[in-house]
Amino acid sequence: MGVIEHEIGHALGLWHEQSRPDALGYVTIERDFILPSYISDFLQRDDEIDTLGIPYDLGSVMHYGSTAFSVDQKSKTVVTRDSLYQQTIGQREKLSFYDVATINTAYCKDECKTEKTKCEYGGYMRPSKCSECLCPDGLGGERCEKNEEPRSGFFVVCSLYSLLLPEAECGGVISLTDEWTTVESPNYPDPGYEADQKCSWLLKSPKGKRVEIEFIEDFSFLCTSTCVDFVELKISDDLRNTGFRFCCYDKPEISFVSQTDTAIVIFRSQLSADIGFKIQIRSTDAEARTTIAPTIITTTSESTVLGYRNPYFSVAPITVDTPNVWADWGEWSQCSRTCGGGRRQEFGTCNLKACPVDKHCAKLLSNNRLCNGKVCTKNDISISSCDAPQCCPPFQNVDGMCQSDQDAQHDELWLSI
Ligand SMILES: [Zn+2]
């Protein structure tokens, strides 16, 4: 559907999002990896594009994905400046809120002008029916004052039953306190979510406070270079714009703090069934934390270290003068898995005993497997069987022990959508 909307978008005068004059503030273009005849699609059109005052949207249906027109179909041609957005770009599900707003501004800006808006959180009056609000993704209700109604693929398919059965119970408006509370995707973690579900949560802290969000326990979504099944965090001061979308198997390890007293969490599954996510949330006085610090250079008297902390030097690193500095040294992180082959920091392996057969194994789709109750990852032939002891790729089961001679790689499932 989004592909059609993308093409109609062109017909209505929309350019590719990465062609906007301000694009290089949000993405970098890797020209060396672009098929030469497509380079013009990645150029910024300073004179030809009028943004109509609408902010850059990394979740626009007009935005190219990470590997668009890549020479080897693997190398990234579009790299988001904030790495948390890398799997957000390239979505082709539907027009984003700002895509629709751009078209409405261009063609219908004089509609509803005389009416006083009642729409909250950046919603606006629908030009074709001024009594209705067009709400940012994740919001709904008469005035965009609450979460969007959930959807469940099962009930949509069974139209007769949909009259008899309640909607999927997920999503809501949550008023936060200093105590942690939790939110999780439908049927987390077992049997997990199904295809074509959507749930949204509107999280509200008391005035003057912010929303703190941490992912906990298992995390697993269909792994694609642009997330099609995902959890999205909207934690900036612009709730109309698309947030960070997370998928695949690596749980985001940062503790997020929203910029304002309000945040939105959206869960969406289009294609698969999987474990999903769980977060803990609370209100906080902490400073906003909406991104991870970009790679910086640190030097020591013995070595220059690019981009990561090197544990082998006893001399404390001296940070080169930049706005972002490393925090103090922490403890070694725990082994990432209890069996099946895990990693500790960037280096070294741990817990190399193959995982016993797990009775939940066969329930997981998208080729995920469970190792001792934890998600064992990646699409790999070595985890295709549920009735044998398992190792998690890149580890291989050799006589009950997991061995690896290569670094962990992200083997993504390539989908042409
Ligand atoms: Zn196009």
Residues whose N, C-alpha, C, O or C-beta is under 5 A from the ligand:
A	BS01	ZN	none
